[in-house]
């Protein structure tokens, strides 16, 4: 069972470059999320999509954009990467908003 | 300001003894709580949940207690095993249920 799959697992970017983190879930979940994890800060919500066709800002949306491509896929885009965006990014999904969420394995992003 | 706080960054316990991980929250609208366990280089995995209509939920060696008046929850692991060594996150969501807020995590070390 794949669950939540995110790519790439590791990426190094130069300041100002752009990139997209891809996420797909095979659990037929309605809601999907992007979190970032930083030391001492726990997991902070960047954007979420309560259902296909909707997206909303989380706690730390600045510098990011998202696309809910279909029910399965939810991508996170950094238009102009900054060193402050160096972090571990987790995609997650849940059957409906407010239910238990399931995480992918993480994407380690370094911006130099 | 963080709405979910885990004030102990680390905890060390002897194998076989009880581990108690604590979590405090500030938002009285929170009514659903989750605990996650995270190993290095992996995504968080769901452990146990509790809703505000209950004050205790048990699953094998894991028990979560909720004290709504104190806005406090705790996770008890009995008996603790070396394989329990990981970072534990608590999370909370409000009645709208759109998103979860996470604490900063407690790193548990269970010594053999």
Interface residues (C-beta under 8 A of the other chain):
Chain A: X4 X33 X35 X40 X41 X42 X43 X44 X45 X48 X50 X56 X58 X59 X90 X92 X96 X97 X98 X99 X100 X101 X102 X103 X104 X105 X106
Chain B: X2 X4 X6 X9 X32 X34 X36 X41 X42 X43 X44 X45 X46 X49 X89 X91 X93 X96 X97 X98 X99 X100 X101 X102 X103 X104 X105
